[in-house]
Amino acid sequence: MLSLGSHWNRKMQEDWNRFGSEAFVFEVLEIVPAKDDPKFDLETELSLLELVWIEKAPPYGESGYNRPGGIREV
């Protein structure tokens, strides 16, 4: 979406346009292995991991483009 110029986060899109893709780093923080369990819900697992990582490394202000409370910019 950033490369197409249509990312929902306006500030991130502005910085992408201004500084280019080489100014950004995207990392895989954790891999969720698939489980052969009918009770396993990937969406729930990902939501929980997101909360854990937000607490470990708050992605706000100078450290990222998220806002406390998880409210997306539109």
All heavy atoms as a GROMACS GRO file, in nm:
protein
  605
    1MET      N    1   0.082  -0.119   0.000
    1MET     CA    2   0.000   0.000   0.000
    1MET      C    3   0.087   0.126   0.000
    1MET      O    4   0.051   0.225  -0.063
    1MET     CB    5  -0.095  -0.002   0.119
    1MET     CG    6  -0.202  -0.111   0.109
    1MET     SD    7  -0.313  -0.117   0.251
    1MET     CE    8  -0.411   0.027   0.222
    2LEU      N    9   0.199   0.121   0.074
    2LEU     CA   10   0.289   0.237   0.075
    2LEU      C   11   0.345   0.264  -0.064
    2LEU      O   12   0.348   0.378  -0.109
    2LEU     CB   13   0.402   0.215   0.176
    2LEU     CG   14   0.362   0.221   0.323
    2LEU    CD1   15   0.472   0.163   0.411
    2LEU    CD2   16   0.328   0.364   0.364
    3SER      N   17   0.388   0.159  -0.131
    3SER     CA   18   0.444   0.175  -0.265
    3SER      C   19   0.341   0.228  -0.365
    3SER      O   20   0.376   0.297  -0.459
    3SER     CB   21   0.501   0.043  -0.316
    3SER     OG   22   0.611   0.004  -0.237
    4LEU      N   23   0.215   0.195  -0.341
    4LEU     CA   24   0.108   0.242  -0.429
    4LEU      C   25   0.058   0.381  -0.390
    4LEU      O   26  -0.024   0.440  -0.461
    4LEU     CB   27  -0.009   0.144  -0.427
    4LEU     CG   28   0.020   0.004  -0.481
    4LEU    CD1   29  -0.098  -0.088  -0.457
    4LEU    CD2   30   0.055   0.010  -0.629
    5GLY      N   31   0.104   0.431  -0.274
    5GLY     CA   32   0.062   0.563  -0.229
    5GLY      C   33  -0.076   0.565  -0.165
    5GLY      O   34  -0.139   0.670  -0.159
    6SER      N   35  -0.121   0.450  -0.115
    6SER     CA   36  -0.257   0.445  -0.062
    6SER      C   37  -0.264   0.382   0.078
    6SER      O   38  -0.364   0.319   0.112
    6SER     CB   39  -0.346   0.367  -0.158
    6SER     OG   40  -0.298   0.234  -0.173
    7HIS      N   41  -0.162   0.401   0.160
    7HIS     CA   42  -0.166   0.346   0.295
    7HIS      C   43  -0.261   0.426   0.382
    7HIS      O   44  -0.271   0.548   0.369
    7HIS     CB   45  -0.025   0.346   0.357
    7HIS     CG   46  -0.014   0.257   0.476
    7HIS    ND1   47  -0.051   0.296   0.602
    7HIS    CD2   48   0.027   0.129   0.486
    7HIS    CE1   49  -0.032   0.196   0.686
    7HIS    NE2   50   0.016   0.094   0.617
    8TRP      N   51  -0.334   0.358   0.473
    8TRP     CA   52  -0.433   0.424   0.558
    8TRP      C   53  -0.370   0.521   0.658
    8TRP      O   54  -0.433   0.615   0.703
    8TRP     CB   55  -0.520   0.323   0.631
    8TRP     CG   56  -0.443   0.229   0.720
    8TRP    CD1   57  -0.399   0.104   0.690
    8TRP    CD2   58  -0.400   0.254   0.854
    8TRP    NE1   59  -0.331   0.049   0.795
    8TRP    CE2   60  -0.331   0.140   0.898
    8TRP    CE3   61  -0.413   0.361   0.941
    8TRP    CZ2   62  -0.274   0.130   1.024
    8TRP    CZ3   63  -0.357   0.350   1.068
    8TRP    CH2   64  -0.289   0.236   1.107
    9ASN      N   65  -0.242   0.500   0.694
    9ASN     CA   66  -0.176   0.587   0.790
    9ASN      C   67  -0.110   0.702   0.714
    9ASN      O   68  -0.006   0.686   0.649
    9ASN     CB   69  -0.073   0.507   0.870
    9ASN     CG   70  -0.011   0.587   0.981
    9ASN    OD1   71   0.046   0.693   0.957
    9ASN    ND2   72  -0.019   0.536   1.103
   10ARG      N   73  -0.172   0.818   0.718
   10ARG     CA   74  -0.126   0.933   0.640
   10ARG      C   75   0.017   0.975   0.672
   10ARG      O   76   0.094   1.007   0.582
   10ARG     CB   77  -0.220   1.052   0.660
   10ARG     CG   78  -0.344   1.041   0.574
   10ARG     CD   79  -0.426   1.168   0.584
   10ARG     NE   80  -0.552   1.129   0.646
   10ARG     CZ   81  -0.618   1.198   0.735
   10ARG    NH1   82  -0.575   1.313   0.776
   10ARG    NH2   83  -0.730   1.153   0.785
   11LYS      N   84   0.052   0.976   0.802
   11LYS     CA   85   0.186   1.019   0.842
   11LYS      C   86   0.291   0.923   0.786
   11LYS      O   87   0.395   0.965   0.735
   11LYS     CB   88   0.194   1.028   0.995
   11LYS     CG   89   0.331   1.064   1.048
   11LYS     CD   90   0.376   1.202   1.004
   11LYS     CE   91   0.509   1.236   1.067
   11LYS     NZ   92   0.596   1.314   0.981
   12MET      N   93   0.265   0.793   0.796
   12MET     CA   94   0.359   0.696   0.742
   12MET      C   95   0.371   0.712   0.590
   12MET      O   96   0.482   0.709   0.535
   12MET     CB   97   0.316   0.553   0.775
   12MET     CG   98   0.417   0.449   0.728
   12MET     SD   99   0.364   0.278   0.750
   12MET     CE  100   0.357   0.265   0.927
   13GLN      N  101   0.260   0.734   0.523
   13GLN     CA  102   0.262   0.752   0.378
   13GLN      C  103   0.341   0.876   0.340
   13GLN      O  104   0.421   0.875   0.247
   13GLN     CB  105   0.119   0.761   0.323
   13GLN     CG  106   0.114   0.764   0.171
   13GLN     CD  107   0.160   0.633   0.109
   13GLN    OE1  108   0.097   0.530   0.128
   13GLN    NE2  109   0.269   0.636   0.033
   14GLU      N  110   0.322   0.985   0.416
   14GLU     CA  111   0.397   1.108   0.389
   14GLU      C  112   0.547   1.086   0.404
   14GLU      O  113   0.626   1.130   0.319
   14GLU     CB  114   0.353   1.219   0.485
   14GLU     CG  115   0.215   1.273   0.457
   14GLU     CD  116   0.164   1.365   0.569
   14GLU    OE1  117   0.241   1.397   0.662
   14GLU    OE2  118   0.045   1.402   0.562
   15ASP      N  119   0.587   1.016   0.510
   15ASP     CA  120   0.730   0.988   0.532
   15ASP      C  121   0.784   0.894   0.425
   15ASP      O  122   0.897   0.911   0.378
   15ASP     CB  123   0.753   0.931   0.671
   15ASP     CG  124   0.740   1.036   0.781
   15ASP    OD1  125   0.730   1.157   0.749
   15ASP    OD2  126   0.739   0.997   0.900
   16TRP      N  127   0.706   0.797   0.385
   16TRP     CA  128   0.747   0.704   0.278
   16TRP      C  129   0.771   0.783   0.149
   16TRP      O  130   0.872   0.764   0.082
   16TRP     CB  131   0.639   0.599   0.259
   16TRP     CG  132   0.668   0.496   0.153
   16TRP    CD1  133   0.643   0.504   0.020
   16TRP    CD2  134   0.726   0.367   0.173
   16TRP    NE1  135   0.680   0.389  -0.044
   16TRP    CE2  136   0.732   0.303   0.048
   16TRP    CE3  137   0.772   0.299   0.285
   16TRP    CZ2  138   0.784   0.175   0.032
   16TRP    CZ3  139   0.823   0.171   0.269
   16TRP    CH2  140   0.830   0.111   0.145
   17ASN      N  141   0.678   0.870   0.118
   17ASN     CA  142   0.692   0.951  -0.004
   17ASN      C  143   0.813   1.045   0.005
   17ASN      O  144   0.884   1.064  -0.093
   17ASN     CB  145   0.565   1.033  -0.029
   17ASN     CG  146   0.444   0.946  -0.058
   17ASN    OD1  147   0.455   0.828  -0.088
   17ASN    ND2  148   0.327   1.005  -0.046
   18ARG      N  149   0.834   1.100   0.122
   18ARG     CA  150   0.941   1.199   0.140
   18ARG      C  151   1.079   1.135   0.145
   18ARG      O  152   1.174   1.184   0.083
   18ARG     CB  153   0.915   1.277   0.267
   18ARG     CG  154   1.016   1.385   0.294
   18ARG     CD  155   0.976   1.467   0.414
   18ARG     NE  156   1.073   1.573   0.436
   18ARG     CZ  157   1.078   1.645   0.544
   18ARG    NH1  158   0.991   1.627   0.640
   18ARG    NH2  159   1.170   1.739   0.558
   19PHE      N  160   1.094   1.025   0.223
   19PHE     CA  161   1.226   0.967   0.247
   19PHE      C  162   1.254   0.842   0.166
   19PHE      O  163   1.369   0.799   0.157
   19PHE     CB  164   1.242   0.936   0.396
   19PHE     CG  165   1.226   1.056   0.484
   19PHE    CD1  166   1.118   1.067   0.570
   19PHE    CD2  167   1.317   1.160   0.481
   19PHE    CE1  168   1.102   1.177   0.652
   19PHE    CE2  169   1.303   1.273   0.562
   19PHE     CZ  170   1.195   1.281   0.647
   20GLY      N  171   1.150   0.781   0.110
   20GLY     CA  172   1.170   0.661   0.029
   20GLY      C  173   1.171   0.532   0.110
   20GLY      O  174   1.186   0.534   0.232
   21SER      N  175   1.158   0.422   0.041
   21SER     CA  176   1.150   0.291   0.105
   21SER      C  177   1.277   0.254   0.181
   21SER      O  178   1.272   0.183   0.281
   21SER     CB  179   1.119   0.183   0.002
   21SER     OG  180   1.223   0.175  -0.093
   22GLU      N  181   1.392   0.306   0.136
   22GLU     CA  182   1.518   0.271   0.201
   22GLU      C  183   1.529   0.328   0.343
   22GLU      O  184   1.614   0.286   0.421
   22GLU     CB  185   1.638   0.314   0.116
   22GLU     CG  186   1.641   0.460   0.078
   22GLU     CD  187   1.552   0.494  -0.041
   22GLU    OE1  188   1.508   0.406  -0.116
   22GLU    OE2  189   1.526   0.613  -0.057
   23ALA      N  190   1.442   0.420   0.380
   23ALA     CA  191   1.442   0.478   0.514
   23ALA      C  192   1.362   0.393   0.613
   23ALA      O  193   1.360   0.422   0.732
   23ALA     CB  194   1.386   0.620   0.511
   24PHE      N  195   1.298   0.287   0.565
   24PHE     CA  196   1.212   0.204   0.650
   24PHE      C  197   1.270   0.065   0.667
   24PHE      O  198   1.336   0.013   0.577
   24PHE     CB  199   1.072   0.192   0.587
   24PHE     CG  200   0.990   0.317   0.599
   24PHE    CD1  201   1.014   0.425   0.513
   24PHE    CD2  202   0.892   0.329   0.695
   24PHE    CE1  203   0.940   0.541   0.523
   24PHE    CE2  204   0.817   0.445   0.706
   24PHE     CZ  205   0.841   0.552   0.620
   25VAL      N  206   1.243   0.006   0.784
   25VAL     CA  207   1.283  -0.131   0.812
   25VAL      C  208   1.160  -0.206   0.861
   25VAL      O  209   1.090  -0.158   0.951
   25VAL     CB  210   1.393  -0.137   0.921
   25VAL    CG1  211   1.425  -0.280   0.957
   25VAL    CG2  212   1.517  -0.062   0.877
   26PHE      N  213   1.131  -0.319   0.801
   26PHE     CA  214   1.021  -0.405   0.844
   26PHE      C  215   1.082  -0.536   0.890
   26PHE      O  216   1.164  -0.595   0.818
   26PHE     CB  217   0.923  -0.428   0.729
   26PHE     CG  218   0.853  -0.303   0.685
   26PHE    CD1  219   0.906  -0.223   0.585
   26PHE    CD2  220   0.734  -0.264   0.746
   26PHE    CE1  221   0.842  -0.106   0.545
   26PHE    CE2  222   0.669  -0.148   0.707
   26PHE     CZ  223   0.723  -0.069   0.606
   27GLU      N  224   1.046  -0.581   1.009
   27GLU     CA  225   1.102  -0.703   1.066
   27GLU      C  226   0.993  -0.798   1.110
   27GLU      O  227   0.888  -0.755   1.157
   27GLU     CB  228   1.185  -0.670   1.190
   27GLU     CG  229   1.304  -0.582   1.168
   27GLU     CD  230   1.375  -0.553   1.298
   27GLU    OE1  231   1.413  -0.650   1.369
   27GLU    OE2  232   1.391  -0.435   1.331
   28VAL      N  233   1.021  -0.927   1.098
   28VAL     CA  234   0.934  -1.028   1.155
   28VAL      C  235   0.975  -1.041   1.301
   28VAL      O  236   1.090  -1.071   1.332
   28VAL     CB  237   0.950  -1.164   1.083
   28VAL    CG1  238   0.869  -1.272   1.152
   28VAL    CG2  239   0.910  -1.150   0.937
   29LEU      N  240   0.882  -1.015   1.393
   29LEU     CA  241   0.913  -1.020   1.535
   29LEU      C  242   0.892  -1.159   1.593
   29LEU      O  243   0.960  -1.198   1.688
   29LEU     CB  244   0.826  -0.920   1.611
   29LEU     CG  245   0.847  -0.774   1.572
   29LEU    CD1  246   0.746  -0.686   1.644
   29LEU    CD2  247   0.990  -0.730   1.604
   30GLU      N  248   0.799  -1.231   1.537
   30GLU     CA  249   0.768  -1.363   1.589
   30GLU      C  250   0.691  -1.441   1.483
   30GLU      O  251   0.614  -1.384   1.407
   30GLU     CB  252   0.683  -1.349   1.715
   30GLU     CG  253   0.673  -1.472   1.798
   30GLU     CD  254   0.629  -1.442   1.940
   30GLU    OE1  255   0.645  -1.329   1.989
   30GLU    OE2  256   0.576  -1.536   2.001
   31ILE      N  257   0.713  -1.570   1.480
   31ILE     CA  258   0.643  -1.657   1.386
   31ILE      C  259   0.545  -1.742   1.466
   31ILE      O  260   0.581  -1.802   1.568
   31ILE     CB  261   0.741  -1.746   1.308
   31ILE    CG1  262   0.828  -1.658   1.220
   31ILE    CG2  263   0.666  -1.850   1.226
   31ILE    CD1  264   0.939  -1.731   1.149
   32VAL      N  265   0.422  -1.745   1.421
   32VAL     CA  266   0.319  -1.826   1.486
   32VAL      C  267   0.308  -1.958   1.410
   32VAL      O  268   0.263  -1.959   1.295
   32VAL     CB  269   0.182  -1.755   1.487
   32VAL    CG1  270   0.077  -1.842   1.552
   32VAL    CG2  271   0.192  -1.621   1.556
   33PRO      N  272   0.352  -2.066   1.471
   33PRO     CA  273   0.342  -2.194   1.401
   33PRO      C  274   0.197  -2.241   1.392
   33PRO      O  275   0.119  -2.221   1.485
   33PRO     CB  276   0.425  -2.290   1.487
   33PRO     CG  277   0.431  -2.226   1.622
   33PRO     CD  278   0.413  -2.078   1.603
   34ALA      N  279   0.164  -2.300   1.280
   34ALA     CA  280   0.029  -2.356   1.263
   34ALA      C  281   0.013  -2.474   1.357
   34ALA      O  282   0.108  -2.549   1.380
   34ALA     CB  283   0.010  -2.399   1.119
   35LYS      N  284  -0.106  -2.486   1.413
   35LYS     CA  285  -0.132  -2.597   1.505
   35LYS      C  286  -0.244  -2.682   1.450
   35LYS      O  287  -0.342  -2.630   1.397
   35LYS     CB  288  -0.170  -2.543   1.643
   35LYS     CG  289  -0.058  -2.469   1.712
   35LYS     CD  290  -0.100  -2.422   1.849
   35LYS     CE  291   0.014  -2.345   1.913
   35LYS     NZ  292  -0.026  -2.289   2.042
   36ASP      N  293  -0.226  -2.811   1.462
   36ASP     CA  294  -0.328  -2.904   1.416
   36ASP      C  295  -0.426  -2.928   1.531
   36ASP      O  296  -0.434  -3.037   1.587
   36ASP     CB  297  -0.262  -3.035   1.371
   36ASP     CG  298  -0.359  -3.125   1.300
   36ASP    OD1  299  -0.461  -3.075   1.248
   36ASP    OD2  300  -0.333  -3.247   1.296
   37ASP      N  301  -0.496  -2.821   1.566
   37ASP     CA  302  -0.591  -2.825   1.677
   37ASP      C  303  -0.714  -2.746   1.634
   37ASP      O  304  -0.704  -2.628   1.600
   37ASP     CB  305  -0.527  -2.760   1.800
   37ASP     CG  306  -0.618  -2.754   1.920
   37ASP    OD1  307  -0.738  -2.789   1.910
   37ASP    OD2  308  -0.569  -2.714   2.027
   38PRO      N  309  -0.831  -2.809   1.632
   38PRO     CA  310  -0.951  -2.739   1.586
   38PRO      C  311  -0.986  -2.616   1.670
   38PRO      O  312  -1.055  -2.527   1.624
   38PRO     CB  313  -1.061  -2.844   1.594
   38PRO     CG  314  -1.005  -2.960   1.666
   38PRO     CD  315  -0.857  -2.946   1.670
   39LYS      N  316  -0.936  -2.608   1.793
   39LYS     CA  317  -0.962  -2.494   1.879
   39LYS      C  318  -0.866  -2.377   1.853
   39LYS      O  319  -0.888  -2.267   1.903
   39LYS     CB  320  -0.955  -2.535   2.026
   39LYS     CG  321  -1.062  -2.633   2.065
   39LYS     CD  322  -1.047  -2.672   2.210
   39LYS     CE  323  -1.151  -2.778   2.246
   39LYS     NZ  324  -1.133  -2.827   2.382
   40PHE      N  325  -0.760  -2.403   1.779
   40PHE     CA  326  -0.661  -2.298   1.750
   40PHE      C  327  -0.721  -2.194   1.656
   40PHE      O  328  -0.774  -2.226   1.551
   40PHE     CB  329  -0.535  -2.358   1.687
   40PHE     CG  330  -0.432  -2.256   1.651
   40PHE    CD1  331  -0.360  -2.191   1.749
   40PHE    CD2  332  -0.409  -2.223   1.518
   40PHE    CE1  333  -0.264  -2.096   1.715
   40PHE    CE2  334  -0.314  -2.129   1.484
   40PHE     CZ  335  -0.242  -2.065   1.583
   41ASP      N  336  -0.713  -2.068   1.698
   41ASP     CA  337  -0.765  -1.958   1.618
   41ASP      C  338  -0.650  -1.861   1.588
   41ASP      O  339  -0.603  -1.791   1.678
   41ASP     CB  340  -0.877  -1.887   1.694
   41ASP     CG  341  -0.936  -1.770   1.616
   41ASP    OD1  342  -0.922  -1.766   1.492
   41ASP    OD2  343  -0.995  -1.682   1.682
   42LEU      N  344  -0.605  -1.859   1.465
   42LEU     CA  345  -0.492  -1.776   1.427
   42LEU      C  346  -0.517  -1.629   1.453
   42LEU      O  347  -0.429  -1.557   1.503
   42LEU     CB  348  -0.458  -1.798   1.279
   42LEU     CG  349  -0.338  -1.719   1.226
   42LEU    CD1  350  -0.212  -1.752   1.304
   42LEU    CD2  351  -0.318  -1.745   1.078
   43GLU      N  352  -0.636  -1.579   1.423
   43GLU     CA  353  -0.667  -1.437   1.445
   43GLU      C  354  -0.654  -1.400   1.592
   43GLU      O  355  -0.598  -1.295   1.626
   43GLU     CB  356  -0.807  -1.405   1.395
   43GLU     CG  357  -0.821  -1.408   1.244
   43GLU     CD  358  -0.735  -1.305   1.174
   43GLU    OE1  359  -0.725  -1.191   1.224
   43GLU    OE2  360  -0.676  -1.338   1.070
   44THR      N  361  -0.703  -1.485   1.680
   44THR     CA  362  -0.692  -1.460   1.824
   44THR      C  363  -0.546  -1.462   1.868
   44THR      O  364  -0.501  -1.375   1.942
   44THR     CB  365  -0.773  -1.564   1.904
   44THR    OG1  366  -0.910  -1.554   1.865
   44THR    CG2  367  -0.760  -1.542   2.053
   45GLU      N  368  -0.473  -1.559   1.820
   45GLU     CA  369  -0.331  -1.570   1.853
   45GLU      C  370  -0.254  -1.446   1.808
   45GLU      O  371  -0.173  -1.390   1.882
   45GLU     CB  372  -0.272  -1.696   1.789
   45GLU     CG  373  -0.131  -1.727   1.830
   45GLU     CD  374  -0.119  -1.779   1.973
   45GLU    OE1  375  -0.218  -1.824   2.030
   45GLU    OE2  376  -0.007  -1.774   2.025
   46LEU      N  377  -0.280  -1.400   1.686
   46LEU     CA  378  -0.213  -1.281   1.635
   46LEU      C  379  -0.250  -1.156   1.715
   46LEU      O  380  -0.165  -1.072   1.744
   46LEU     CB  381  -0.244  -1.261   1.487
   46LEU     CG  382  -0.185  -1.365   1.394
   46LEU    CD1  383  -0.237  -1.344   1.252
   46LEU    CD2  384  -0.033  -1.362   1.396
   47SER      N  385  -0.376  -1.145   1.753
   47SER     CA  386  -0.420  -1.030   1.834
   47SER      C  387  -0.351  -1.028   1.969
   47SER      O  388  -0.308  -0.923   2.017
   47SER     CB  389  -0.572  -1.034   1.854
   47SER     OG  390  -0.637  -1.011   1.732
   48LEU      N  391  -0.337  -1.144   2.031
   48LEU     CA  392  -0.268  -1.153   2.159
   48LEU      C  393  -0.120  -1.117   2.145
   48LEU      O  394  -0.064  -1.044   2.228
   48LEU     CB  395  -0.284  -1.292   2.219
   48LEU     CG  396  -0.424  -1.329   2.266
   48LEU    CD1  397  -0.431  -1.477   2.303
   48LEU    CD2  398  -0.468  -1.241   2.382
   49LEU      N  399  -0.057  -1.168   2.042
   49LEU     CA  400   0.084  -1.136   2.019
   49LEU      C  401   0.104  -0.988   1.990
   49LEU      O  402   0.204  -0.929   2.032
   49LEU     CB  403   0.140  -1.220   1.904
   49LEU     CG  404   0.179  -1.362   1.940
   49LEU    CD1  405   0.222  -1.438   1.816
   49LEU    CD2  406   0.290  -1.362   2.043
   50GLU      N  407   0.011  -0.928   1.920
   50GLU     CA  408   0.020  -0.785   1.894
   50GLU      C  409   0.021  -0.708   2.026
   50GLU      O  410   0.102  -0.617   2.046
   50GLU     CB  411  -0.096  -0.738   1.807
   50GLU     CG  412  -0.091  -0.590   1.777
   50GLU     CD  413  -0.207  -0.543   1.692
   50GLU    OE1  414  -0.314  -0.609   1.692
   50GLU    OE2  415  -0.192  -0.440   1.627
   51LEU      N  416  -0.066  -0.744   2.118
   51LEU     CA  417  -0.070  -0.679   2.249
   51LEU      C  418   0.060  -0.697   2.326
   51LEU      O  419   0.111  -0.603   2.388
   51LEU     CB  420  -0.187  -0.731   2.332
   51LEU     CG  421  -0.326  -0.699   2.278
   51LEU    CD1  422  -0.432  -0.771   2.361
   51LEU    CD2  423  -0.350  -0.549   2.276
   52VAL      N  424   0.117  -0.817   2.319
   52VAL     CA  425   0.244  -0.845   2.387
   52VAL      C  426   0.354  -0.755   2.330
   52VAL      O  427   0.430  -0.692   2.404
   52VAL     CB  428   0.283  -0.994   2.373
   52VAL    CG1  429   0.427  -1.019   2.416
   52VAL    CG2  430   0.187  -1.080   2.453
   53TRP      N  431   0.363  -0.747   2.197
   53TRP     CA  432   0.468  -0.668   2.135
   53TRP      C  433   0.447  -0.518   2.153
   53TRP      O  434   0.542  -0.442   2.164
   53TRP     CB  435   0.484  -0.706   1.987
   53TRP     CG  436   0.567  -0.829   1.975
   53TRP    CD1  437   0.523  -0.957   1.952
   53TRP    CD2  438   0.707  -0.838   1.993
   53TRP    NE1  439   0.628  -1.043   1.954
   53TRP    CE2  440   0.743  -0.974   1.978
   53TRP    CE3  441   0.807  -0.745   2.020
   53TRP    CZ2  442   0.874  -1.018   1.990
   53TRP    CZ3  443   0.938  -0.789   2.031
   53TRP    CH2  444   0.971  -0.924   2.016
   54ILE      N  445   0.324  -0.474   2.159
   54ILE     CA  446   0.297  -0.332   2.185
   54ILE      C  447   0.347  -0.296   2.324
   54ILE      O  448   0.401  -0.188   2.346
   54ILE     CB  449   0.148  -0.299   2.166
   54ILE    CG1  450   0.116  -0.296   2.016
   54ILE    CG2  451   0.111  -0.168   2.233
   54ILE    CD1  452  -0.031  -0.283   1.984
   55GLU      N  453   0.334  -0.388   2.418
   55GLU     CA  454   0.383  -0.362   2.553
   55GLU      C  455   0.536  -0.368   2.558
   55GLU      O  456   0.600  -0.287   2.624
   55GLU     CB  457   0.324  -0.461   2.652
   55GLU     CG  458   0.365  -0.428   2.794
   55GLU     CD  459   0.266  -0.476   2.896
   55GLU    OE1  460   0.146  -0.478   2.868
   55GLU    OE2  461   0.310  -0.512   3.005
   56LYS      N  462   0.596  -0.464   2.487
   56LYS     CA  463   0.742  -0.480   2.486
   56LYS      C  464   0.810  -0.361   2.417
   56LYS      O  465   0.916  -0.316   2.460
   56LYS     CB  466   0.783  -0.607   2.411
   56LYS     CG  467   0.764  -0.733   2.487
   56LYS     CD  468   0.818  -0.849   2.403
   56LYS     CE  469   0.795  -0.981   2.468
   56LYS     NZ  470   0.851  -1.093   2.388
   57ALA      N  471   0.754  -0.317   2.308
   57ALA     CA  472   0.816  -0.211   2.227
   57ALA      C  473   0.706  -0.117   2.178
   57ALA      O  474   0.661  -0.129   2.064
   57ALA     CB  475   0.891  -0.272   2.109
   58PRO      N  476   0.661  -0.025   2.263
   58PRO     CA  477   0.550   0.063   2.225
   58PRO      C  478   0.578   0.138   2.094
   58PRO      O  479   0.678   0.210   2.084
   58PRO     CB  480   0.538   0.160   2.343
   58PRO     CG  481   0.603   0.090   2.458
   58PRO     CD  482   0.711   0.004   2.398
   59PRO      N  483   0.493   0.120   1.994
   59PRO     CA  484   0.517   0.180   1.862
   59PRO      C  485   0.454   0.318   1.847
   59PRO      O  486   0.378   0.344   1.754
   59PRO     CB  487   0.451   0.078   1.769
   59PRO     CG  488   0.335   0.028   1.848
   59PRO     CD  489   0.382   0.026   1.991
   60TYR      N  490   0.485   0.408   1.941
   60TYR     CA  491   0.423   0.540   1.940
   60TYR      C  492   0.528   0.650   1.931
   60TYR      O  493   0.644   0.629   1.964
   60TYR     CB  494   0.342   0.562   2.069
   60TYR     CG  495   0.252   0.448   2.106
   60TYR    CD1  496   0.271   0.375   2.222
   60TYR    CD2  497   0.148   0.412   2.021
   60TYR    CE1  498   0.188   0.270   2.255
   60TYR    CE2  499   0.065   0.307   2.053
   60TYR     CZ  500   0.085   0.236   2.170
   60TYR     OH  501   0.003   0.133   2.200
   61GLY      N  502   0.484   0.766   1.891
   61GLY     CA  503   0.573   0.883   1.887
   61GLY      C  504   0.692   0.860   1.797
   61GLY      O  505   0.678   0.822   1.682
   62GLU      N  506   0.811   0.880   1.852
   62GLU     CA  507   0.935   0.864   1.775
   62GLU      C  508   0.966   0.718   1.743
   62GLU      O  509   1.051   0.690   1.661
   62GLU     CB  510   1.052   0.926   1.851
   62GLU     CG  511   1.043   1.076   1.867
   62GLU     CD  512   1.049   1.150   1.734
   62GLU    OE1  513   1.132   1.114   1.648
   62GLU    OE2  514   0.968   1.243   1.716
   63SER      N  515   0.896   0.626   1.808
   63SER     CA  516   0.924   0.482   1.790
   63SER      C  517   0.832   0.414   1.691
   63SER      O  518   0.839   0.293   1.674
   63SER     CB  519   0.914   0.411   1.924
   63SER     OG  520   1.009   0.460   2.014
   64GLY      N  521   0.741   0.487   1.630
   64GLY     CA  522   0.652   0.422   1.535
   64GLY      C  523   0.537   0.511   1.495
   64GLY      O  524   0.529   0.627   1.534
   65TYR      N  525   0.448   0.455   1.418
   65TYR     CA  526   0.336   0.530   1.361
   65TYR      C  527   0.202   0.498   1.424
   65TYR      O  528   0.102   0.554   1.386
   65TYR     CB  529   0.329   0.505   1.211
   65TYR     CG  530   0.446   0.565   1.138
   65TYR    CD1  531   0.560   0.493   1.112
   65TYR    CD2  532   0.441   0.698   1.096
   65TYR    CE1  533   0.668   0.549   1.047
   65TYR    CE2  534   0.548   0.755   1.031
   65TYR     CZ  535   0.662   0.680   1.007
   65TYR     OH  536   0.767   0.738   0.943
   66ASN      N  537   0.199   0.406   1.520
   66ASN     CA  538   0.072   0.374   1.586
   66ASN      C  539   0.038   0.482   1.687
   66ASN      O  540   0.123   0.560   1.727
   66ASN     CB  541   0.082   0.239   1.656
   66ASN     CG  542   0.089   0.124   1.561
   66ASN    OD1  543   0.116   0.141   1.443
   66ASN    ND2  544   0.067   0.005   1.610
   67ARG      N  545  -0.088   0.481   1.729
   67ARG     CA  546  -0.134   0.571   1.833
   67ARG      C  547  -0.186   0.488   1.949
   67ARG      O  548  -0.245   0.382   1.926
   67ARG     CB  549  -0.243   0.664   1.782
   67ARG     CG  550  -0.193   0.755   1.673
   67ARG     CD  551  -0.292   0.861   1.636
   67ARG     NE  552  -0.417   0.803   1.589
   67ARG     CZ  553  -0.522   0.876   1.558
   67ARG    NH1  554  -0.521   1.006   1.570
   67ARG    NH2  555  -0.633   0.818   1.514
   68PRO      N  556  -0.166   0.534   2.073
   68PRO     CA  557  -0.220   0.458   2.186
   68PRO      C  558  -0.369   0.433   2.167
   68PRO      O  559  -0.442   0.519   2.120
   68PRO     CB  560  -0.194   0.550   2.305
   68PRO     CG  561  -0.076   0.633   2.263
   68PRO     CD  562  -0.095   0.654   2.114
   69GLY      N  563  -0.413   0.314   2.202
   69GLY     CA  564  -0.553   0.277   2.183
   69GLY      C  565  -0.580   0.208   2.052
   69GLY      O  566  -0.686   0.154   2.029
   70GLY      N  567  -0.482   0.208   1.962
   70GLY     CA  568  -0.494   0.137   1.836
   70GLY      C  569  -0.590   0.198   1.737
   70GLY      O  570  -0.635   0.131   1.646
   71ILE      N  571  -0.624   0.324   1.754
   71ILE     CA  572  -0.717   0.389   1.662
   71ILE      C  573  -0.642   0.429   1.536
   71ILE      O  574  -0.544   0.502   1.541
   71ILE     CB  575  -0.783   0.512   1.727
   71ILE    CG1  576  -0.860   0.470   1.851
   71ILE    CG2  577  -0.874   0.583   1.628
   71ILE    CD1  578  -0.908   0.584   1.936
   72ARG      N  579  -0.690   0.380   1.424
   72ARG     CA  580  -0.625   0.410   1.296
   72ARG      C  581  -0.658   0.552   1.250
   72ARG      O  582  -0.769   0.598   1.269
   72ARG     CB  583  -0.675   0.316   1.187
   72ARG     CG  584  -0.625   0.177   1.199
   72ARG     CD  585  -0.674   0.097   1.082
   72ARG     NE  586  -0.602  -0.028   1.076
   72ARG     CZ  587  -0.602  -0.107   0.972
   72ARG    NH1  588  -0.669  -0.075   0.865
   72ARG    NH2  589  -0.534  -0.218   0.973
   73GLU      N  590  -0.558   0.614   1.190
   73GLU     CA  591  -0.585   0.742   1.123
   73GLU      C  592  -0.656   0.711   0.993
   73GLU      O  593  -0.634   0.609   0.932
   73GLU     CB  594  -0.453   0.811   1.086
   73GLU     CG  595  -0.375   0.861   1.202
   73GLU     CD  596  -0.247   0.928   1.154
   73GLU    OE1  597  -0.238   0.965   1.035
   73GLU    OE2  598  -0.158   0.941   1.236
   74VAL      N  599  -0.741   0.800   0.951
   74VAL     CA  600  -0.808   0.781   0.822
   74VAL      C  601  -0.789   0.904   0.738
   74VAL      O  602  -0.777   1.012   0.784
   74VAL     CB  603  -0.959   0.753   0.841
   74VAL    CG1  604  -1.023   0.722   0.708
   74VAL    CG2  605  -0.979   0.639   0.937
   0.00000   0.00000   0.00000
